[in-house]
Amino acid sequence: MTKQGLIDYVAKNADMSKAEAGRALDAVLDGITAGLKKDKEVVLVGFGKFSVKTRAKREGINPATKEKITIPAKSVASFKAGSKLKDAVK
C-alpha cells in the first residue's frame, strides 16, 4: 500500500475527507519522527516499537576499485512489530 492508498483508507474508515486524512497521516508521521529525534523511541502498544539504533564504524570495500574504505558510524530507524500486529498478519 502506498501513502495515497493509506490516506484513502483512513478517509473512508474515519469518515473524513482525503485532505483531512492526509493532514492526519502527515501529523502522525511527523510525531513519530519527532519522538525518535527527542526520545529515541516511540511505542504504540500492540502495534510495535520504533527506535533509533546506532551502527558502529566499520571497514568496507569499494566494489569498483577494490579499495578498502571506512564506513562511518550512523544512526538508523528501526521497527519491531508488536504482538497484535504479528497475530494480524499470520
OpenMM code with the backbone's topology and positions (N, CA, C; nanometers):
from openmm import Vec3, app, unit

residues = "MET THR LYS GLN GLY LEU ILE ASP TYR VAL ALA LYS ASN ALA ASP MET SER LYS ALA GLU ALA GLY ARG ALA LEU ASP ALA VAL LEU ASP GLY ILE THR ALA GLY LEU LYS LYS ASP LYS GLU VAL VAL LEU VAL GLY PHE GLY LYS PHE SER VAL LYS THR ARG ALA LYS ARG GLU GLY ILE ASN PRO ALA THR LYS GLU LYS ILE THR ILE PRO ALA LYS SER VAL ALA SER PHE LYS ALA GLY SER LYS LEU LYS ASP ALA VAL LYS".split()
positions = [
    Vec3(0.0856, -0.1181, 0.0000),
    Vec3(0.0000, 0.0000, 0.0000),
    Vec3(0.0894, 0.1235, 0.0000),
    Vec3(0.0539, 0.2187, -0.0794),
    Vec3(0.1279, 0.3448, -0.0864),
    Vec3(0.0706, 0.4435, 0.0159),
    Vec3(0.1381, 0.5573, 0.0286),
    Vec3(0.0878, 0.6612, 0.1188),
    Vec3(-0.0506, 0.7072, 0.0743),
    Vec3(-0.0709, 0.7241, -0.0559),
    Vec3(-0.2021, 0.7665, -0.1055),
    Vec3(-0.3084, 0.6609, -0.0761),
    Vec3(-0.2722, 0.5346, -0.0888),
    Vec3(-0.3654, 0.4269, -0.0557),
    Vec3(-0.4034, 0.4296, 0.0910),
    Vec3(-0.3067, 0.4591, 0.1763),
    Vec3(-0.3334, 0.4687, 0.3199),
    Vec3(-0.4226, 0.5885, 0.3504),
    Vec3(-0.3997, 0.6999, 0.2830),
    Vec3(-0.4848, 0.8186, 0.3000),
    Vec3(-0.6282, 0.7857, 0.2588),
    Vec3(-0.6451, 0.7172, 0.1464),
    Vec3(-0.7787, 0.6781, 0.1011),
    Vec3(-0.8466, 0.5875, 0.2039),
    Vec3(-0.7722, 0.4923, 0.2587),
    Vec3(-0.8262, 0.4001, 0.3583),
    Vec3(-0.8705, 0.4743, 0.4842),
    Vec3(-0.7858, 0.5638, 0.5334),
    Vec3(-0.8190, 0.6415, 0.6536),
    Vec3(-0.9406, 0.7299, 0.6278),
    Vec3(-0.9442, 0.7955, 0.5142),
    Vec3(-1.0567, 0.8841, 0.4813),
    Vec3(-1.1880, 0.8063, 0.4807),
    Vec3(-1.1870, 0.6900, 0.4202),
    Vec3(-1.3083, 0.6081, 0.4108),
    Vec3(-1.3522, 0.5559, 0.5473),
    Vec3(-1.2575, 0.5038, 0.6264),
    Vec3(-1.2917, 0.4383, 0.7528),
    Vec3(-1.3083, 0.5338, 0.8701),
    Vec3(-1.2580, 0.6558, 0.8589),
    Vec3(-1.2716, 0.7531, 0.9668),
    Vec3(-1.3732, 0.8603, 0.9325),
    Vec3(-1.4416, 0.8441, 0.8193),
    Vec3(-1.5450, 0.9375, 0.7755),
    Vec3(-1.4912, 1.0815, 0.7731),
    Vec3(-1.3817, 1.0982, 0.6980),
    Vec3(-1.3235, 1.2314, 0.6822),
    Vec3(-1.2816, 1.2478, 0.5373),
    Vec3(-1.2548, 1.3709, 0.4995),
    Vec3(-1.2123, 1.3961, 0.3617),
    Vec3(-1.0693, 1.3453, 0.3418),
    Vec3(-1.0326, 1.3286, 0.2156),
    Vec3(-0.8966, 1.2841, 0.1858),
    Vec3(-0.7943, 1.3883, 0.2290),
    Vec3(-0.8294, 1.5156, 0.2194),
    Vec3(-0.7383, 1.6217, 0.2628),
    Vec3(-0.7144, 1.6132, 0.4132),
    Vec3(-0.8230, 1.5920, 0.4899),
    Vec3(-0.8096, 1.5792, 0.6358),
    Vec3(-0.7295, 1.4546, 0.6708),
    Vec3(-0.7563, 1.3447, 0.6024),
    Vec3(-0.6829, 1.2205, 0.6275),
    Vec3(-0.5350, 1.2376, 0.5951),
    Vec3(-0.5043, 1.3101, 0.4880),
    Vec3(-0.3650, 1.3362, 0.4519),
    Vec3(-0.2937, 1.4176, 0.5576),
    Vec3(-0.3620, 1.5208, 0.6084),
    Vec3(-0.3018, 1.6021, 0.7155),
    Vec3(-0.2843, 1.5198, 0.8425),
    Vec3(-0.3812, 1.4338, 0.8735),
    Vec3(-0.3718, 1.3493, 0.9926),
    Vec3(-0.2554, 1.2515, 0.9803),
    Vec3(-0.2424, 1.1889, 0.8647),
    Vec3(-0.1322, 1.0953, 0.8439),
    Vec3(0.0020, 1.1671, 0.8521),
    Vec3(0.0125, 1.2844, 0.7899),
    Vec3(0.1362, 1.3628, 0.7983),
    Vec3(0.1688, 1.3991, 0.9430),
    Vec3(0.0667, 1.4336, 1.0219),
    Vec3(0.0879, 1.4680, 1.1630),
    Vec3(0.1381, 1.3474, 1.2411),
    Vec3(0.0830, 1.2293, 1.2139),
    Vec3(0.1278, 1.1076, 1.2830),
    Vec3(0.2736, 1.0783, 1.2471),
    Vec3(0.3063, 1.0855, 1.1192),
    Vec3(0.4437, 1.0582, 1.0774),
    Vec3(0.5412, 1.1612, 1.1333),
    Vec3(0.5004, 1.2881, 1.1372),
    Vec3(0.5840, 1.3922, 1.1977),
    Vec3(0.6030, 1.3662, 1.3471),
    Vec3(0.4968, 1.3200, 1.4134),
    Vec3(0.5059, 1.2884, 1.5561),
    Vec3(0.6018, 1.1740, 1.5836),
    Vec3(0.5972, 1.0711, 1.5000),
    Vec3(0.6902, 0.9586, 1.5161),
    Vec3(0.8331, 1.0063, 1.4944),
    Vec3(0.8547, 1.0870, 1.3913),
    Vec3(0.9886, 1.1402, 1.3636),
    Vec3(1.0386, 1.2253, 1.4795),
    Vec3(0.9527, 1.3134, 1.5318),
    Vec3(0.9920, 1.3990, 1.6455),
    Vec3(1.0226, 1.3148, 1.7681),
    Vec3(0.9425, 1.2117, 1.7923),
    Vec3(0.9667, 1.1232, 1.9065),
    Vec3(1.0993, 1.0505, 1.8946),
    Vec3(1.1335, 1.0068, 1.7753),
    Vec3(1.2621, 0.9395, 1.7556),
    Vec3(1.3781, 1.0353, 1.7751),
    Vec3(1.3622, 1.1588, 1.7272),
    Vec3(1.4687, 1.2584, 1.7449),
    Vec3(1.4893, 1.2919, 1.8917),
    Vec3(1.3783, 1.3070, 1.9662),
    Vec3(1.3862, 1.3521, 2.1051),
    Vec3(1.4147, 1.2377, 2.2018),
    Vec3(1.3330, 1.1336, 2.1973),
    Vec3(1.3400, 1.0269, 2.2983),
    Vec3(1.4055, 0.8990, 2.2486),
    Vec3(1.4367, 0.8922, 2.1194),
    Vec3(1.4982, 0.7757, 2.0569),
    Vec3(1.4069, 0.6532, 2.0548),
    Vec3(1.2761, 0.6714, 2.0885),
    Vec3(1.1846, 0.5585, 2.0906),
    Vec3(1.0393, 0.6064, 2.0866),
    Vec3(0.9557, 0.5366, 2.0098),
    Vec3(0.8121, 0.5618, 2.0053),
    Vec3(0.7445, 0.4258, 2.0147),
    Vec3(0.6612, 0.4074, 2.1173),
    Vec3(0.5943, 0.2793, 2.1395),
    Vec3(0.4450, 0.2959, 2.1165),
    Vec3(0.3905, 0.2144, 2.0260),
    Vec3(0.2468, 0.2080, 2.0018),
    Vec3(0.2035, 0.0693, 2.0476),
    Vec3(0.1490, 0.0606, 2.1688),
    Vec3(0.1178, -0.0675, 2.2320),
    Vec3(0.0310, -0.1527, 2.1398),
    Vec3(0.0718, -0.2762, 2.1198),
    Vec3(0.0010, -0.3686, 2.0334),
    Vec3(0.0446, -0.3600, 1.8884),
    Vec3(0.0864, -0.2427, 1.8436),
    Vec3(0.1293, -0.2248, 1.7042),
    Vec3(0.2785, -0.2499, 1.6899),
    Vec3(0.3589, -0.1812, 1.7705),
    Vec3(0.5021, -0.2008, 1.7613),
    Vec3(0.5811, -0.0866, 1.8210),
    Vec3(0.7131, -0.0979, 1.8074),
    Vec3(0.8036, -0.0001, 1.8657),
    Vec3(0.9014, 0.0488, 1.7600),
    Vec3(0.9054, 0.1810, 1.7429),
    Vec3(1.0051, 0.2453, 1.6582),
    Vec3(1.1191, 0.2868, 1.7496),
    Vec3(1.2426, 0.2649, 1.7072),
    Vec3(1.3555, 0.3071, 1.7897),
    Vec3(1.4718, 0.3485, 1.6996),
    Vec3(1.5681, 0.4151, 1.7599),
    Vec3(1.6887, 0.4574, 1.6894),
    Vec3(1.8021, 0.3672, 1.7349),
    Vec3(1.8688, 0.3065, 1.6382),
    Vec3(1.9839, 0.2212, 1.6680),
    Vec3(2.1070, 0.2837, 1.6039),
    Vec3(2.2217, 0.2617, 1.6664),
    Vec3(2.3468, 0.3155, 1.6148),
    Vec3(2.4280, 0.2035, 1.5526),
    Vec3(2.4674, 0.2225, 1.4284),
    Vec3(2.5568, 0.1288, 1.3614),
    Vec3(2.6990, 0.1761, 1.3827),
    Vec3(2.7841, 0.0865, 1.4240),
    Vec3(2.9238, 0.1206, 1.4506),
    Vec3(3.0007, 0.1463, 1.3218),
    Vec3(3.1099, 0.2198, 1.3348),
    Vec3(3.2014, 0.2423, 1.2228),
    Vec3(3.2589, 0.1065, 1.1822),
    Vec3(3.2757, 0.0854, 1.0501),
    Vec3(3.3297, -0.0428, 1.0061),
    Vec3(3.4100, -0.0250, 0.8774),
    Vec3(3.4856, -0.1276, 0.8463),
    Vec3(3.5644, -0.1277, 0.7240),
    Vec3(3.4824, -0.1914, 0.6122),
    Vec3(3.4968, -0.1402, 0.4931),
    Vec3(3.4288, -0.1948, 0.3771),
    Vec3(3.5217, -0.1934, 0.2573),
    Vec3(3.4709, -0.2426, 0.1443),
    Vec3(3.5497, -0.2444, 0.0223),
    Vec3(3.4681, -0.1780, -0.0878),
    Vec3(3.5302, -0.0839, -0.1569),
    Vec3(3.4679, -0.0201, -0.2716),
    Vec3(3.4632, -0.1241, -0.3830),
    Vec3(3.3435, -0.1657, -0.4275),
    Vec3(3.3362, -0.2724, -0.5270),
    Vec3(3.3951, -0.2345, -0.6633),
    Vec3(3.3990, -0.1082, -0.6948),
    Vec3(3.4528, -0.0662, -0.8245),
    Vec3(3.6048, -0.0702, -0.8274),
    Vec3(3.6681, -0.0259, -0.7162),
    Vec3(3.8143, -0.0159, -0.7137),
    Vec3(3.8811, -0.1209, -0.6264),
    Vec3(3.8031, -0.1957, -0.5513),
    Vec3(3.8528, -0.2969, -0.4559),
    Vec3(3.9374, -0.2346, -0.3457),
    Vec3(3.9245, -0.1038, -0.3296),
    Vec3(3.9996, -0.0305, -0.2285),
    Vec3(3.9257, -0.0383, -0.0945),
    Vec3(4.0002, -0.0529, 0.0154),
    Vec3(3.9385, -0.0544, 0.1489),
    Vec3(3.8955, 0.0872, 0.1857),
    Vec3(3.7764, 0.0970, 0.2430),
    Vec3(3.7240, 0.2261, 0.2870),
    Vec3(3.6694, 0.2120, 0.4276),
    Vec3(3.6592, 0.3248, 0.4971),
    Vec3(3.5981, 0.3264, 0.6297),
    Vec3(3.4560, 0.3788, 0.6166),
    Vec3(3.3614, 0.2993, 0.6636),
    Vec3(3.2211, 0.3390, 0.6611),
    Vec3(3.1910, 0.3995, 0.7976),
    Vec3(3.1514, 0.5275, 0.8037),
    Vec3(3.1330, 0.5936, 0.9334),
    Vec3(3.0132, 0.5396, 1.0115),
    Vec3(3.0150, 0.5603, 1.1418),
    Vec3(2.9023, 0.5227, 1.2280),
    Vec3(2.7829, 0.6099, 1.1929),
    Vec3(2.6624, 0.5542, 1.2094),
    Vec3(2.5432, 0.6337, 1.1835),
    Vec3(2.4257, 0.5795, 1.2628),
    Vec3(2.3242, 0.6632, 1.2803),
    Vec3(2.2014, 0.6248, 1.3472),
    Vec3(2.0972, 0.5893, 1.2420),
    Vec3(2.0220, 0.4809, 1.2675),
    Vec3(1.9186, 0.4373, 1.1741),
    Vec3(1.7895, 0.4091, 1.2506),
    Vec3(1.6770, 0.4271, 1.1829),
    Vec3(1.5478, 0.3967, 1.2428),
    Vec3(1.5225, 0.2467, 1.2334),
    Vec3(1.4578, 0.1931, 1.3361),
    Vec3(1.4279, 0.0514, 1.3417),
    Vec3(1.2835, 0.0327, 1.3874),
    Vec3(1.2197, -0.0765, 1.3454),
    Vec3(1.0830, -0.1057, 1.3865),
    Vec3(1.0734, -0.2510, 1.4279),
    Vec3(1.0095, -0.2742, 1.5429),
    Vec3(0.9833, -0.4102, 1.5898),
    Vec3(0.8327, -0.4237, 1.6072),
    Vec3(0.7738, -0.5173, 1.5348),
    Vec3(0.6292, -0.5357, 1.5385),
    Vec3(0.5836, -0.5857, 1.6748),
    Vec3(0.4665, -0.5364, 1.7181),
    Vec3(0.4057, -0.5806, 1.8430),
    Vec3(0.3269, -0.7089, 1.8225),
    Vec3(0.2815, -0.7676, 1.9315),
    Vec3(0.2144, -0.8976, 1.9259),
    Vec3(0.0838, -0.8937, 1.8476),
    Vec3(0.0045, -0.7885, 1.8625),
    Vec3(-0.1230, -0.7799, 1.7893),
    Vec3(-0.0987, -0.7690, 1.6394),
    Vec3(0.0033, -0.6944, 1.5982),
    Vec3(0.0352, -0.6814, 1.4568),
    Vec3(0.0856, -0.8147, 1.4023),
    Vec3(0.1704, -0.8812, 1.4768),
    Vec3(0.2211, -1.0113, 1.4340),
    Vec3(0.1068, -1.1105, 1.4145),
    Vec3(0.0133, -1.1124, 1.5102),
    Vec3(-0.1008, -1.2040, 1.5002),
    Vec3(-0.1912, -1.1691, 1.3822),
    Vec3(-0.2055, -1.0410, 1.3525),
    Vec3(-0.2945, -0.9978, 1.2450),
    Vec3(-0.2439, -1.0370, 1.1074),
    Vec3(-0.1133, -1.0466, 1.0895),
    Vec3(-0.0585, -1.0775, 0.9577),
    Vec3(-0.0235, -1.2250, 0.9396),
    Vec3(-0.0497, -1.3067, 1.0379),
    Vec3(-0.0227, -1.4510, 1.0240),
    Vec3(-0.1131, -1.5131, 0.9225),
] * unit.nanometer
topology = app.Topology()
chain = topology.addChain("A")
for resn in residues:
    res = topology.addResidue(resn, chain)
    for name in ("N", "CA", "C"):
        topology.addAtom(name, app.Element.getBySymbol(name[0]), res)
